[in-house]
Amino acid sequence: MYENNYNYVEVPGEGKDKKKDNKVGRTVAMLLAVAIVGGASGFGGAYLQNSIASDDQPAASASSDNAQQTSDSAETPAVTSSSSSSDTSGNVVNTLLNTSPSDGNLTTKQIVEKVSPSVVGVHSSFTTSSGTSTGTGTGIILSDDGYIITNAHVVQTEVSEYVSNNNNSGRYGSNPFSGGGDIFDYFFGGSGIGGSYQKKLRQADTVKIVLSTDEDTEYEAEIVGADENSDLAVLKINAEALDLIPAEFGDSNQLTMGDKAVAIGYPLGLGLSTSEGIVSGLNRTLNVELSSGGSASMTLIQTDAAINPGNSGGPLINGNGQVIGITSSKLVDSSVEGLGFAIPISDAMPLISDLMNKGYVTNTTPQIGITGSDINSAIMRYYNLPVDKGVMVVSVSEGSGAEAAGISAGDVIVAADGKDITSMDELTAAKKGKAIGDTMVLKLARADGNVDVTLTLTGEDDQKPEAEVSSN
């Protein structure tokens, strides 16, 4: 029996087999040496377990792939544990050094090495009435012939422009309607007094691309197409003399919460950077305000990987080094840390294909076919409208369901499918759950009374539908 300060270890056959005594002593000494030098108590425990598990089993040694054998005759069997009998000693070392994930995925370093050549910087320049502004973002190489994916807001900007009515000569201080004409045409047809500031979406005047493999050279890019609703854009550069490396794309529908997520991009103008996290959530729905009015509902991937201004348009990558999302700092709340979002790549690809082939996204959202403006009591009195709540129709799209139903500029929409309407947002919400070809009933307020119209919601390339009109 051997005694130390902690416990007693009973050695079978004490005094009968000196070889066993020596073997245990060597093993304990070996374990203490490992613990002192490297602090690797787990490895020492595994070594001890395998050393004394069987009288016939030779001791195992851990070595890296390039370690030299110290003896030609010594065997190096696999290190075994209670959960697996197939790990080699080299794998044990790799696991201890955290250089080989247990699930078979790539390390963060390997992901960055694989994907970085497919990431580009995007620099946009805008000229407005107030001067010149610039924007930066990130892009993903889609194909070796020069197609690049990014966010629409990287190559578009919202501007407020003052639109004046030019035909107001001699009208100040007099009744502008004394000569006849329509009040609505006066204020919205371009002949009224004064003007107004209007929000518009403007594309960049110039877009330049910087390859992560050659950050000293800029390449002119063409905006093939951009879609504000999905926040996606496709660019094109001349790749004739370039050796572009397209990214590998995965299936975002296969993601689960807790999966590895790596973001690569050009945040805050600091140069190519990477951040690591996990997939924090799936199918997150956010409503994004649009420059053209209203809002768009987006279904997104949530991640705690850092996504900052400049990351927009860059890749969110899974553990296999595949792009599974397109990050967007536009969707990040700056007051909250660890909350970033990305557009799922499986949802984005059909839209990207539309942008490449047509320059715009096929409109699968059912449309009434109008542009409108919210009204209140002040606007009602100013324009002599019959009601003080609702949506005033400013224009009607040609070939739309609204045109076929007889809706015209100046009508006020006060209800949809029996529900009161007081804003464009409420009118948009009334279409939720409907598809192209479905019908809805709108109540219109006119000077001669209210009218109900039934219209068919339309989409791209639809034929002009028939409509029913009835009076209250």
C-alpha angles and dihedrals in degrees: 000000000000121000132205134162094274112039148333124264116205111214113202115235095012111194093012103079116033092180091063091048091052092046094055091046092052090048094052091047090049091052093050091050092052092048093050097046103040108007087234098144092154091058092046091051091052090049092050093048093053093043097057099029092094136012090221099046114096120227117269126224128205117228140161123247093263098043116122122236112249093203132032092211101045118101122219107205124185117282108243133206136180091265103042140017098188104068112114121220089251090057090051090056092046091051091050090050092045092232098126120045114227092230094060095248124133122269118249089254091053091048092052092048091050100044105031094081087059094054123089137184118241122208119187130188125201130190117203137161089271095053139268124326134180136211135194134204145142134267139197122225106238100180139006091246092070110272113144131187123217140144120288092230089060090065099028132061135190115238133182111221127186110235113196130199106233103192098073100107113142094000101105112107094014137085104273091200098053090101093054128250134124122298092218092050089049095056100031103025096069100258099094132106120273122347144241144239113257130191115236135177113232128189121226117272091219133013123193129190128212118197116222087225092056112023094169094070128068123205125203113241132201120219101233093181142330132196120197095194093061095027090231130134136175122212130189130208130182102263097175095115096029132093099217120186112212118216121249112243126213135195112271089192088071095058122117130191111274096032115139115266127190125185123201124186150105105285121186092349091288097128130254109342139168135208130188134213142121139274099271098183145352135221094019109173120213130175111224120199113236128217090227091058132269123044142272125227114226129190109213149177114247119215139170092216107118112263116181137167105296093037089083112122094018128122130273104205134201128220092274093059093254125137108244099164146020111231122224125191088192087075095050122102105224091206093062125066124213095021115115133151138209134190109246108248093220089059093043100051098074089050091047089052090054091050091050095047103035107013092240139058120262105250107239092163112101111246133206089198105235142105113219146179130219114243136203137180093281092053090045092057093042094052096030093239122174094236137032098217132053141056118302113215110235098177141355123222117237113251093014130133089250091058092048090049091055097250112155139183110284096036115124118219107215102165141019122199090344097310122114115250121207102159145024089252090058090047090052091048090053088066093056111125093017126115136206107287095031119119133230134185119233125192112216125199113215134170091259096047142286123314130193117215128185113211136179116236111237139201138183117326093001120152117244106275128221119248138201121222124196134171128228 
